[in-house]
Amino acid sequence: MRATLAALLILNLAAAEASEPDHRLDAVLNALAQPAPTVTPFVERRESALLTVPLTVFGRLEQPDADTLVRVVEAPHAERSTVRDGRVELVREGEPTRRFSLRRAPELAGLLDSFRALLSGQRSLLTEHYTVAFEGSPEAGWQITLSPRESRRKQRILGLDLYGRGASFDCLRVTQADGGVSRMLLGESAAAEGSDLDQRFVQRCALADAAP
């Protein structure tokens, strides 16, 4: 009898520990949730074997409604990508407008999925396309790791890591299958003036407790 009770206690404790990350994830999503429309400044740095030096771009992310994401690049060139209804419209300065399926742009798909989930507070929007892992604390530093479920996305993206502190979404890191990495500072982390940009990438694109 005692052995049975002990076994049940161990199982209950294990179940509680297993469910804890879900509660922490929900707490972060609830804290970040805000209705559209939203505008978020960003600074993105891309590194790949095709680039001799990292490429840094500045711009903003606009979400006019729950199902639309607009990525506007302001410098070093002008570019506007609108994602809506599974399609992408890409407008670049001096070039004809391009339109193509979102399936051809898994990086934009991941960005849209992340923002829709964070702004709506719905975990199901993440778990539909990704396996989700949570580390850290909702009140302090947290990291949400997304691993693609679909083979098409896996061919292009190994994973996405979302970093933040409390109710602040600070950085999105995308690791590509070809070894390329994109890190995007968001919100206050992108708009901060008078601070070293390289240092901000180091500090904000890592779990707070692990950052230097």
BELDAPE-V752631 format. One record per residue. N is the residue number from 0. RES is the residue in one small letter. D_FIRST is the distance of its C-alpha to the first C-alpha in Angstrom with 2 decimals. Layout:
n=N res=RES d_first=D_FIRST
n=N res=RES d_first=D_FIRST
//
This chain:
n=0 res=m d_first=0.00
n=1 res=r d_first=3.80
n=2 res=a d_first=5.36
n=3 res=t d_first=5.05
n=4 res=l d_first=6.26
n=5 res=a d_first=8.56
n=6 res=a d_first=9.83
n=7 res=l d_first=10.63
n=8 res=l d_first=12.34
n=9 res=i d_first=14.29
n=10 res=l d_first=15.37
n=11 res=n d_first=16.53
n=12 res=l d_first=18.42
n=13 res=a d_first=19.97
n=14 res=a d_first=21.10
n=15 res=a d_first=22.62
n=16 res=e d_first=24.44
n=17 res=a d_first=25.69
n=18 res=s d_first=27.12
n=19 res=e d_first=28.76
n=20 res=p d_first=31.88
n=21 res=d d_first=32.53
n=22 res=h d_first=32.62
n=23 res=r d_first=34.94
n=24 res=l d_first=37.13
n=25 res=d d_first=37.43
n=26 res=a d_first=38.39
n=27 res=v d_first=41.16
n=28 res=l d_first=42.41
n=29 res=n d_first=42.57
n=30 res=a d_first=44.51
n=31 res=l d_first=46.95
n=32 res=a d_first=47.60
n=33 res=q d_first=51.20
n=34 res=p d_first=53.36
n=35 res=a d_first=56.24
n=36 res=p d_first=58.98
n=37 res=t d_first=58.19
n=38 res=v d_first=60.22
n=39 res=t d_first=58.66
n=40 res=p d_first=60.83
n=41 res=f d_first=59.80
n=42 res=v d_first=60.91
n=43 res=e d_first=59.92
n=44 res=r d_first=60.33
n=45 res=r d_first=60.24
n=46 res=e d_first=60.18
n=47 res=s d_first=60.79
n=48 res=a d_first=62.67
n=49 res=l d_first=65.45
n=50 res=l d_first=66.14
n=51 res=t d_first=67.98
n=52 res=v d_first=66.76
n=53 res=p d_first=63.98
n=54 res=l d_first=65.16
n=55 res=t d_first=64.55
n=56 res=v d_first=65.13
n=57 res=f d_first=65.13
n=58 res=g d_first=64.60
n=59 res=r d_first=62.46
n=60 res=l d_first=59.86
n=61 res=e d_first=60.60
n=62 res=q d_first=58.32
n=63 res=p d_first=60.61
n=64 res=d d_first=57.95
n=65 res=a d_first=54.34
n=66 res=d d_first=55.34
n=67 res=t d_first=58.18
n=68 res=l d_first=58.30
n=69 res=v d_first=61.60
n=70 res=r d_first=61.89
n=71 res=v d_first=65.21
n=72 res=v d_first=66.52
n=73 res=e d_first=69.27
n=74 res=a d_first=70.04
n=75 res=p d_first=71.18
n=76 res=h d_first=72.01
n=77 res=a d_first=71.69
n=78 res=e d_first=69.10
n=79 res=r d_first=67.21
n=80 res=s d_first=64.31
n=81 res=t d_first=63.15
n=82 res=v d_first=59.93
n=83 res=r d_first=59.65
n=84 res=d d_first=58.49
n=85 res=g d_first=57.54
n=86 res=r d_first=61.00
n=87 res=v d_first=62.52
n=88 res=e d_first=66.03
n=89 res=l d_first=67.33
n=90 res=v d_first=70.53
n=91 res=r d_first=72.08
n=92 res=e d_first=75.32
n=93 res=g d_first=78.22
n=94 res=e d_first=76.21
n=95 res=p d_first=75.81
n=96 res=t d_first=72.66
n=97 res=r d_first=69.93
n=98 res=r d_first=67.34
n=99 res=f d_first=64.44
n=100 res=s d_first=60.92
n=101 res=l d_first=58.03
n=102 res=r d_first=56.49
n=103 res=r d_first=59.16
n=104 res=a d_first=58.07
n=105 res=p d_first=54.32
n=106 res=e d_first=54.89
n=107 res=l d_first=56.20
n=108 res=a d_first=53.43
n=109 res=g d_first=50.84
n=110 res=l d_first=52.80
n=111 res=l d_first=52.97
n=112 res=d d_first=49.27
n=113 res=s d_first=48.37
n=114 res=f d_first=50.75
n=115 res=r d_first=49.89
n=116 res=a d_first=46.19
n=117 res=l d_first=46.86
n=118 res=l d_first=49.51
n=119 res=s d_first=47.66
n=120 res=g d_first=44.21
n=121 res=q d_first=42.74
n=122 res=r d_first=40.19
n=123 res=s d_first=40.63
n=124 res=l d_first=44.16
n=125 res=l d_first=42.78
n=126 res=t d_first=39.91
n=127 res=e d_first=42.32
n=128 res=h d_first=44.24
n=129 res=y d_first=42.12
n=130 res=t d_first=38.73
n=131 res=v d_first=38.13
n=132 res=a d_first=36.73
n=133 res=f d_first=36.79
n=134 res=e d_first=37.14
n=135 res=g d_first=37.99
n=136 res=s d_first=38.03
n=137 res=p d_first=39.57
n=138 res=e d_first=41.34
n=139 res=a d_first=42.77
n=140 res=g d_first=43.29
n=141 res=w d_first=41.63
n=142 res=q d_first=42.05
n=143 res=i d_first=41.42
n=144 res=t d_first=41.74
n=145 res=l d_first=42.76
n=146 res=s d_first=42.81
n=147 res=p d_first=44.84
n=148 res=r d_first=43.22
n=149 res=e d_first=46.55
n=150 res=s d_first=48.35
n=151 res=r d_first=51.68
n=152 res=r d_first=50.55
n=153 res=k d_first=48.87
n=154 res=q d_first=52.27
n=155 res=r d_first=53.72
n=156 res=i d_first=50.94
n=157 res=l d_first=48.05
n=158 res=g d_first=46.55
n=159 res=l d_first=47.21
n=160 res=d d_first=46.00
n=161 res=l d_first=46.38
n=162 res=y d_first=46.57
n=163 res=g d_first=46.80
n=164 res=r d_first=46.22
n=165 res=g d_first=44.98
n=166 res=a d_first=46.92
n=167 res=s d_first=49.42
n=168 res=f d_first=49.47
n=169 res=d d_first=51.42
n=170 res=c d_first=51.54
n=171 res=l d_first=50.97
n=172 res=r d_first=51.00
n=173 res=v d_first=51.54
n=174 res=t d_first=51.15
n=175 res=q d_first=53.19
n=176 res=a d_first=52.74
n=177 res=d d_first=56.13
n=178 res=g d_first=55.11
n=179 res=g d_first=56.79
n=180 res=v d_first=55.20
n=181 res=s d_first=56.06
n=182 res=r d_first=55.06
n=183 res=m d_first=55.93
n=184 res=l d_first=56.06
n=185 res=l d_first=55.68
n=186 res=g d_first=56.66
n=187 res=e d_first=57.33
n=188 res=s d_first=56.55
n=189 res=a d_first=59.40
n=190 res=a d_first=61.78
n=191 res=a d_first=61.56
n=192 res=e d_first=65.04
n=193 res=g d_first=66.18
n=194 res=s d_first=63.16
n=195 res=d d_first=63.08
n=196 res=l d_first=62.00
n=197 res=d d_first=60.66
n=198 res=q d_first=58.51
n=199 res=r d_first=57.17
n=200 res=f d_first=56.08
n=201 res=v d_first=54.27
n=202 res=q d_first=52.56
n=203 res=r d_first=51.73
n=204 res=c d_first=50.75
n=205 res=a d_first=47.78
n=206 res=l d_first=44.52
n=207 res=a d_first=45.65
n=208 res=d d_first=43.60
n=209 res=a d_first=44.91
n=210 res=a d_first=48.52
n=211 res=p d_first=51.09
//
